[in-house]
């Protein structure tokens, strides 16, 4: 048993260190992303907490969580609600549950009253979001433009754009996004730096 103990302890230590390395690498990646963000680090953390709090409140309502599909996106204190619910009453309930969190400056309700989309339709929206994000990489004529500063969310072929951008950047982004295959409508939820 004494012979097995040192290798066993070494293996356990390596497993623990591997976990620490993942945290350090993940933290560095988050820090690098935050460095390009026009929001302050505290605002980024606050936005994430707002999103998690609103989603938690909505998910505690079993009828909303299990039979409907509501998503929450928060950027710079602006909360965007998208998705679908079966009745106007459920829509009002989702909005009420997401309202009133400290740090929310504005709530944008884009929830649609309709039968929730199926798995494949939601994957289609995910693919649309990916195509739009990839297309934003083509904006190279604007000095200092960083496509990671634009938050892209898609639902039912509608693309919602959030971020802190100049009006020139917003115009370029919207013009490009309108021409991405599968985009039915573009909704600007931008805040402007100028």
Backbone as CSV, one residue per row, in Angstrom:
resi,resn,N_x,N_y,N_z,CA_x,CA_y,CA_z,C_x,C_y,C_z
1,UNK,0.825,-1.200,0.000,0.000,0.000,0.000,0.861,1.253,0.000
2,UNK,1.994,1.220,0.744,2.874,2.381,0.792,3.430,2.720,-0.587
3,UNK,3.643,1.724,-1.429,4.176,1.963,-2.771,3.138,2.642,-3.665
4,UNK,1.875,2.358,-3.470,0.822,2.927,-4.304,0.437,4.338,-3.874
5,UNK,0.672,4.687,-2.628,0.234,5.972,-2.109,0.872,7.170,-2.829
6,UNK,2.216,7.243,-3.016,2.778,8.404,-3.716,2.260,8.570,-5.155
7,UNK,2.193,7.514,-5.978,1.652,7.717,-7.327,0.179,8.151,-7.300
8,UNK,-0.579,7.608,-6.347,-1.986,7.983,-6.232,-2.120,9.453,-5.845
9,UNK,-1.319,9.908,-4.904,-1.348,11.314,-4.499,-0.915,12.222,-5.649
10,UNK,0.098,11.799,-6.395,0.558,12.567,-7.542,-0.547,12.687,-8.592
11,UNK,-1.245,11.594,-8.859,-2.335,11.613,-9.837,-3.451,12.557,-9.382
12,UNK,-3.799,12.506,-8.098,-4.839,13.396,-7.576,-4.404,14.861,-7.676
13,UNK,-3.134,15.130,-7.391,-2.624,16.498,-7.481,-2.673,17.001,-8.914
14,UNK,-2.329,16.153,-9.874,-2.369,16.558,-11.279,-3.796,16.859,-11.738
15,UNK,-4.755,16.065,-11.263,-6.157,16.315,-11.607,-6.581,17.669,-11.059
16,UNK,-6.199,17.965,-9.814,-6.544,19.250,-9.216,-5.890,20.410,-9.973
17,UNK,-4.624,20.253,-10.334,-3.925,21.311,-11.066,-4.535,21.529,-12.446
18,UNK,-4.988,20.465,-13.077,-5.617,20.605,-14.392,-6.861,21.473,-14.283
19,UNK,-7.628,21.293,-13.217,-8.809,22.130,-12.987,-8.428,23.583,-12.800
20,UNK,-7.341,23.846,-12.077,-6.871,25.221,-11.868,-6.449,25.841,-13.190
21,UNK,-5.786,25.066,-14.020,-5.334,25.583,-15.315,-6.533,25.978,-16.166
22,UNK,-7.594,25.178,-16.130,-8.781,25.504,-16.909,-9.397,26.807,-16.425
23,UNK,-9.412,27.023,-15.120,-9.963,28.260,-14.581,-9.110,29.444,-15.005
24,UNK,-7.789,29.301,-14.939,-6.887,30.391,-15.329,-7.043,30.703,-16.809
25,UNK,-7.069,29.677,-17.651,-7.216,29.892,-19.091,-8.579,30.508,-19.389
26,UNK,-9.645,29.997,-18.769,-10.988,30.549,-18.988,-11.078,31.984,-18.531
27,UNK,-10.467,32.311,-17.392,-10.466,33.677,-16.895,-9.713,34.605,-17.822
28,UNK,-8.603,34.132,-18.359,-7.825,34.949,-19.295,-8.624,35.206,-20.562
29,UNK,-9.329,34.200,-21.036,-10.143,34.373,-22.244,-11.253,35.384,-21.993
30,UNK,-11.896,35.299,-20.835,-12.949,36.261,-20.510,-12.368,37.656,-20.403
31,UNK,-11.189,37.765,-19.813,-10.536,39.063,-19.692,-10.189,39.641,-21.044
32,UNK,-9.736,38.798,-21.966,-9.400,39.267,-23.314,-10.645,39.760,-24.034
33,UNK,-11.768,39.039,-23.874,-13.018,39.476,-24.496,-13.513,40.775,-23.887
34,UNK,-13.381,40.902,-22.569,-13.827,42.121,-21.894,-12.974,43.314,-22.287
35,UNK,-11.726,43.075,-22.657,-10.833,44.173,-23.039,-11.330,44.853,-24.315
36,UNK,-12.009,44.125,-25.204,-12.522,44.707,-26.447,-13.917,45.299,-26.264
37,UNK,-14.581,44.943,-25.190,-15.942,45.386,-24.930,-15.939,46.855,-24.517
38,UNK,-16.891,47.623,-24.998,-16.973,49.042,-24.631,-17.634,49.237,-23.267
39,UNK,-18.240,48.190,-22.745,-18.794,48.263,-21.391,-17.665,48.052,-20.395
40,UNK,-17.808,48.594,-19.211,-16.838,48.325,-18.161,-16.990,46.900,-17.664
41,UNK,-15.944,46.379,-17.014,-15.986,45.005,-16.515,-17.152,44.807,-15.544
42,UNK,-17.391,45.794,-14.681,-18.497,45.703,-13.723,-19.843,45.608,-14.418
43,UNK,-19.988,46.329,-15.535,-21.237,46.279,-16.293,-21.418,44.921,-16.951
44,UNK,-20.339,44.356,-17.464,-20.408,43.024,-18.076,-20.891,42.011,-17.029
45,UNK,-20.323,42.078,-15.828,-20.716,41.159,-14.753,-22.159,41.417,-14.341
46,UNK,-22.543,42.682,-14.222,-23.915,43.028,-13.850,-24.912,42.525,-14.888
47,UNK,-24.577,42.690,-16.176,-25.457,42.206,-17.249,-25.663,40.699,-17.145
48,UNK,-24.582,39.979,-16.893,-24.679,38.518,-16.777,-25.549,38.131,-15.581
49,UNK,-25.378,38.833,-14.466,-26.187,38.550,-13.279,-27.662,38.855,-13.530
50,UNK,-27.938,39.962,-14.226,-29.323,40.295,-14.575,-29.943,39.208,-15.440
51,UNK,-29.202,38.757,-16.433,-29.699,37.703,-17.323,-30.016,36.436,-16.535
52,UNK,-29.087,36.019,-15.687,-29.292,34.801,-14.899,-30.464,34.954,-13.934
53,UNK,-30.598,36.126,-13.322,-31.699,36.359,-12.377,-33.047,36.314,-13.075
54,UNK,-33.150,36.974,-14.233,-34.414,36.979,-14.975,-34.759,35.582,-15.478
55,UNK,-33.764,34.866,-16.004,-34.025,33.499,-16.476,-34.434,32.599,-15.330
56,UNK,-33.810,32.769,-14.181,-34.169,31.967,-13.012,-35.614,32.234,-12.598
57,UNK,-36.015,33.500,-12.582,-37.393,33.843,-12.218,-38.387,33.237,-13.202
58,UNK,-38.085,33.306,-14.485,-38.979,32.737,-15.505,-39.017,31.219,-15.394
59,UNK,-37.868,30.594,-15.173,-37.801,29.133,-15.104,-38.445,28.557,-13.845
60,UNK,-38.633,29.378,-12.820,-39.330,28.900,-11.612,-40.822,28.741,-11.870
61,UNK,-41.326,29.401,-12.880,-42.725,29.250,-13.281,-42.782,28.044,-14.215
62,UNK,-43.284,26.926,-13.709,-43.230,25.672,-14.467,-43.944,25.748,-15.801
63,UNK,-45.066,26.433,-15.853,-45.791,26.512,-17.124,-44.971,27.270,-18.168
64,UNK,-44.330,28.361,-17.764,-43.479,29.106,-18.692,-42.254,28.298,-19.090
65,UNK,-41.664,27.625,-18.121,-40.409,26.913,-18.371,-40.598,25.666,-19.225
66,UNK,-41.682,24.951,-19.021,-41.830,23.648,-19.666,-42.629,23.668,-20.959
67,UNK,-43.530,24.620,-21.122,-44.423,24.584,-22.277,-44.265,25.774,-23.211
68,UNK,-43.263,26.612,-22.964,-43.039,27.810,-23.759,-41.537,27.987,-23.929
69,UNK,-41.128,28.996,-24.679,-39.703,29.209,-24.900,-39.406,30.703,-24.850
70,UNK,-38.864,31.154,-23.710,-38.514,32.560,-23.539,-37.016,32.641,-23.266
71,UNK,-36.336,33.528,-23.985,-34.910,33.762,-23.768,-34.708,35.199,-23.306
72,UNK,-33.656,35.392,-22.509,-33.319,36.709,-21.984,-31.901,37.049,-22.416
73,UNK,-31.727,38.244,-22.964,-30.403,38.754,-23.322,-30.282,40.127,-22.679
74,UNK,-29.148,40.386,-22.014,-28.948,41.684,-21.370,-27.641,42.281,-21.876
75,UNK,-27.716,43.552,-22.278,-26.515,44.263,-22.717,-26.602,45.687,-22.198
76,UNK,-25.651,46.071,-21.354,-25.563,47.413,-20.791,-26.842,47.818,-20.062
77,UNK,-27.424,46.877,-19.347,-28.632,47.146,-18.577,-29.920,47.100,-19.372
78,UNK,-29.837,46.846,-20.678,-31.031,46.720,-21.520,-31.360,45.237,-21.631
79,UNK,-32.555,44.874,-21.183,-32.980,43.472,-21.183,-33.905,43.219,-22.368
80,UNK,-33.531,42.244,-23.188,-34.312,41.847,-24.352,-34.945,40.493,-24.071
81,UNK,-36.264,40.412,-24.230,-36.989,39.144,-24.088,-37.443,38.707,-25.474
82,UNK,-37.070,37.497,-25.877,-37.486,36.942,-27.163,-37.995,35.526,-26.960
83,UNK,-38.670,35.021,-27.969,-39.172,33.654,-27.911,-40.658,33.634,-28.163
84,UNK,-41.284,32.586,-27.663,-42.711,32.443,-27.893,-43.408,31.813,-26.691
85,UNK,-44.641,32.277,-26.482,-45.520,31.735,-25.445,-46.884,31.497,-26.076
86,UNK,-47.662,30.637,-25.463,-48.931,30.223,-26.070,-50.075,31.227,-25.910
87,UNK,-50.040,32.067,-24.863,-51.164,32.978,-24.627,-50.668,34.371,-24.246
88,UNK,-51.520,35.380,-24.452,-51.157,36.732,-24.007,-50.924,36.800,-22.494
89,UNK,-51.665,35.989,-21.739,-51.489,35.978,-20.278,-50.092,35.474,-19.903
90,UNK,-49.613,34.447,-20.609,-48.263,33.937,-20.336,-47.202,34.966,-20.726
91,UNK,-47.456,35.700,-21.789,-46.522,36.759,-22.191,-46.441,37.806,-21.087
92,UNK,-47.589,38.248,-20.605,-47.611,39.254,-19.530,-46.913,38.720,-18.282
93,UNK,-47.099,37.444,-17.997,-46.458,36.841,-16.814,-44.943,36.795,-16.986
94,UNK,-44.458,36.450,-18.171,-43.011,36.408,-18.418,-42.403,37.802,-18.269
95,UNK,-43.083,38.809,-18.812,-42.588,40.187,-18.703,-42.582,40.619,-17.241
96,UNK,-43.642,40.300,-16.507,-43.714,40.671,-15.089,-42.590,40.022,-14.290
97,UNK,-42.314,38.748,-14.567,-41.259,38.038,-13.840,-39.870,38.600,-14.143
98,UNK,-39.680,39.145,-15.340,-38.376,39.686,-15.735,-38.217,41.156,-15.356
99,UNK,-39.278,41.771,-14.870,-39.269,43.200,-14.555,-38.833,43.444,-13.114
100,UNK,-38.163,44.582,-12.922,-37.879,45.047,-11.571,-36.537,44.653,-10.997
101,UNK,-35.688,44.027,-11.778,-34.366,43.673,-11.259,-33.482,44.914,-11.241
102,UNK,-32.782,45.104,-10.137,-31.891,46.251,-9.997,-30.816,46.210,-11.084
103,UNK,-30.614,47.329,-11.724,-29.624,47.412,-12.796,-30.248,47.389,-14.184
104,UNK,-31.533,47.039,-14.274,-32.210,47.040,-15.573,-32.607,48.477,-15.908
105,UNK,-32.084,48.990,-16.998,-32.403,50.354,-17.418,-33.603,50.390,-18.353
106,UNK,-33.793,49.310,-19.098,-34.870,49.267,-20.097,-35.193,47.815,-20.381
107,UNK,-36.472,47.519,-20.600,-36.887,46.166,-20.981,-37.520,46.233,-22.364
108,UNK,-37.036,45.410,-23.282,-37.557,45.352,-24.646,-38.254,43.998,-24.799
109,UNK,-39.578,44.039,-24.914,-40.378,42.816,-24.995,-40.643,42.472,-26.458
110,UNK,-39.994,41.399,-26.920,-40.193,40.923,-28.291,-40.733,39.482,-28.293
111,UNK,-41.362,39.074,-27.186,-41.954,37.737,-27.092,-43.173,37.685,-28.009
112,UNK,-43.294,36.608,-28.765,-44.439,36.442,-29.659,-45.418,35.443,-29.062
113,UNK,-46.716,35.714,-29.242,-47.755,34.788,-28.808,-48.018,33.844,-29.963
114,UNK,-47.560,32.604,-29.796,-47.689,31.591,-30.847,-47.267,30.247,-30.261
115,UNK,-47.510,29.185,-30.983,-47.025,27.878,-30.544,-45.501,27.895,-30.538
116,UNK,-44.884,27.407,-29.478,-43.420,27.394,-29.429,-42.833,26.602,-30.591
117,UNK,-41.703,27.111,-31.077,-41.005,26.444,-32.168,-40.482,25.088,-31.703
118,UNK,-40.323,24.207,-32.645,-39.736,22.919,-32.338,-38.222,22.999,-32.300
119,UNK,-37.612,21.880,-31.978,-36.159,21.787,-31.845,-35.451,22.261,-33.107
120,UNK,-35.893,21.810,-34.264,-35.185,22.121,-35.508,-35.341,23.577,-35.909
121,UNK,-36.494,24.155,-35.631,-36.679,25.585,-35.931,-35.745,26.422,-35.059
122,UNK,-35.591,26.042,-33.792,-34.657,26.768,-32.909,-33.222,26.608,-33.403
123,UNK,-32.878,25.417,-33.901,-31.526,25.223,-34.457,-31.335,26.085,-35.692
124,UNK,-32.413,26.293,-36.456,-32.342,27.179,-37.614,-32.023,28.606,-37.196
125,UNK,-32.645,29.072,-36.104,-32.331,30.400,-35.580,-30.891,30.463,-35.092
126,UNK,-30.415,29.393,-34.463,-29.012,29.346,-34.018,-28.063,29.448,-35.223
127,UNK,-28.410,28.741,-36.286,-27.578,28.789,-37.499,-27.608,30.187,-38.115
128,UNK,-28.771,30.840,-38.081,-28.884,32.200,-38.595,-27.996,33.140,-37.781
129,UNK,-28.012,33.003,-36.476,-27.144,33.821,-35.618,-25.681,33.617,-35.998
130,UNK,-25.292,32.376,-36.219,-23.902,32.073,-36.587,-23.538,32.701,-37.934
131,UNK,-24.466,32.643,-38.910,-24.200,33.251,-40.226,-24.038,34.764,-40.107
132,UNK,-24.870,35.380,-39.278,-24.782,36.833,-39.102,-23.460,37.198,-38.438
133,UNK,-23.077,36.471,-37.397,-21.805,36.765,-36.718,-20.630,36.600,-37.681
134,UNK,-20.684,35.577,-38.507,-19.616,35.371,-39.492,-19.601,36.511,-40.506
135,UNK,-20.765,36.965,-40.936,-20.844,38.044,-41.913,-20.273,39.345,-41.350
136,UNK,-20.419,39.564,-40.054,-19.895,40.793,-39.449,-18.379,40.899,-39.585
137,UNK,-17.720,39.772,-39.761,-16.265,39.779,-39.954,-15.878,40.460,-41.264
138,UNK,-16.852,40.606,-42.184,-16.583,41.239,-43.477,-16.563,42.765,-43.422
139,UNK,-16.935,43.337,-42.274,-16.887,44.793,-42.151,-15.449,45.175,-41.816
140,UNK,-14.702,45.491,-42.848,-13.283,45.828,-42.663,-12.990,47.278,-43.021
141,UNK,-13.961,47.977,-43.583,-13.720,49.352,-44.024,-13.842,50.369,-42.895
142,UNK,-14.405,49.969,-41.748,-14.565,50.893,-40.619,-13.382,50.759,-39.669
143,UNK,-12.644,51.821,-39.528,-11.486,51.810,-38.647,-11.917,51.564,-37.199
144,UNK,-11.310,50.570,-36.575,-11.585,50.275,-35.168,-12.834,49.457,-34.917
145,UNK,-13.555,49.074,-35.973,-14.762,48.272,-35.750,-14.382,46.872,-35.303
146,UNK,-15.035,46.401,-34.243,-14.813,45.058,-33.725,-16.151,44.327,-33.718
147,UNK,-16.319,43.298,-34.552,-17.614,42.613,-34.635,-18.042,41.954,-33.328
148,UNK,-17.108,41.695,-32.419,-17.489,41.075,-31.147,-18.236,42.055,-30.241
149,UNK,-18.272,43.313,-30.608,-19.013,44.311,-29.831,-20.505,44.301,-30.149
150,UNK,-20.898,43.514,-31.146,-22.304,43.426,-31.538,-22.863,42.100,-31.040
151,UNK,-23.889,42.190,-30.203,-24.565,40.994,-29.711,-25.671,40.657,-30.699
152,UNK,-25.697,39.407,-31.158,-26.661,38.959,-32.163,-27.548,37.877,-31.559
153,UNK,-28.850,38.073,-31.651,-29.824,37.086,-31.195,-30.847,36.917,-32.304
154,UNK,-31.242,35.672,-32.587,-32.231,35.419,-33.648,-33.415,34.642,-33.104
155,UNK,-34.594,35.006,-33.583,-35.815,34.271,-33.252,-36.792,34.437,-34.407
156,UNK,-37.264,33.343,-34.962,-38.254,33.335,-36.037,-37.784,34.089,-37.275
157,UNK,-36.495,34.046,-37.563,-35.955,34.744,-38.724,-35.725,36.226,-38.505
158,UNK,-36.034,36.713,-37.311,-35.761,38.107,-36.961,-34.437,38.147,-36.224
159,UNK,-33.590,39.094,-36.594,-32.284,39.244,-35.958,-32.308,40.498,-35.104
160,UNK,-31.973,40.340,-33.824,-31.914,41.440,-32.866,-30.454,41.793,-32.643
161,UNK,-30.138,43.081,-32.798,-28.766,43.547,-32.679,-28.642,44.472,-31.473
162,UNK,-27.723,44.150,-30.582,-27.471,44.957,-29.394,-25.996,45.321,-29.354
163,UNK,-25.669,46.393,-28.662,-24.282,46.765,-28.481,-24.115,48.261,-28.356
164,UNK,-22.934,48.668,-27.934,-22.549,50.079,-27.887,-21.750,50.358,-29.144
165,UNK,-22.367,51.055,-30.102,-21.738,51.292,-31.399,-21.956,52.734,-31.816
166,UNK,-21.138,53.187,-32.752,-21.375,54.503,-33.349,-22.517,54.359,-34.358
167,UNK,-23.089,55.480,-34.747,-24.176,55.418,-35.736,-23.665,54.892,-37.080
168,UNK,-22.430,55.229,-37.418,-21.830,54.725,-38.661,-21.681,53.215,-38.584
169,UNK,-21.211,52.701,-37.443,-21.082,51.253,-37.264,-22.444,50.586,-37.342
170,UNK,-23.447,51.166,-36.676,-24.797,50.596,-36.695,-25.341,50.509,-38.110
171,UNK,-25.172,51.579,-38.892,-25.667,51.579,-40.270,-24.992,50.490,-41.099
172,UNK,-23.670,50.342,-40.939,-22.934,49.318,-41.692,-23.383,47.916,-41.290
173,UNK,-23.577,47.703,-39.984,-23.997,46.396,-39.488,-25.380,46.049,-40.016
174,UNK,-26.318,46.974,-39.892,-27.696,46.705,-40.337,-27.738,46.436,-41.833
175,UNK,-27.032,47.220,-42.608,-27.019,47.020,-44.064,-26.495,45.630,-44.414
176,UNK,-25.439,45.216,-43.742,-24.860,43.895,-44.003,-25.820,42.779,-43.565
177,UNK,-26.384,42.908,-42.373,-27.238,41.854,-41.809,-28.496,41.668,-42.649
178,UNK,-29.050,42.739,-43.168,-30.265,42.633,-44.003,-30.053,41.725,-45.207
179,UNK,-28.812,41.601,-45.648,-28.507,40.810,-46.836,-28.001,39.406,-46.541
180,UNK,-28.023,38.994,-45.281,-27.628,37.626,-44.932,-28.806,36.698,-45.234
181,UNK,-28.523,35.577,-45.862,-29.570,34.617,-46.218,-30.345,34.177,-44.983
182,UNK,-31.668,34.240,-45.078,-32.522,33.773,-43.999,-33.014,34.865,-43.067
183,UNK,-32.467,36.068,-43.187,-32.892,37.173,-42.319,-34.186,37.747,-42.868
184,UNK,-35.234,37.682,-42.055,-36.516,38.234,-42.459,-36.691,39.671,-42.018
185,UNK,-36.107,40.000,-40.860,-36.289,41.328,-40.282,-35.106,41.608,-39.369
186,UNK,-34.724,42.883,-39.243,-33.648,43.300,-38.351,-34.230,44.285,-37.349
187,UNK,-33.985,44.026,-36.068,-34.433,44.927,-35.004,-33.197,45.463,-34.300
188,UNK,-33.059,46.788,-34.308,-31.925,47.441,-33.654,-32.288,47.735,-32.198
189,UNK,-31.443,47.235,-31.301,-31.572,47.547,-29.880,-30.244,48.171,-29.438
190,UNK,-29.597,48.858,-30.385,-28.289,49.464,-30.149,-28.386,50.637,-29.187
191,UNK,-27.258,50.933,-28.553,-27.038,52.202,-27.877,-25.869,52.836,-28.605
192,UNK,-25.915,54.153,-28.740,-24.931,54.824,-29.587,-23.874,55.553,-28.765
193,UNK,-22.650,55.473,-29.272,-21.532,56.124,-28.606,-21.372,57.560,-29.051
194,UNK,-22.095,57.982,-30.109,-21.996,59.359,-30.600,-23.366,60.005,-30.703
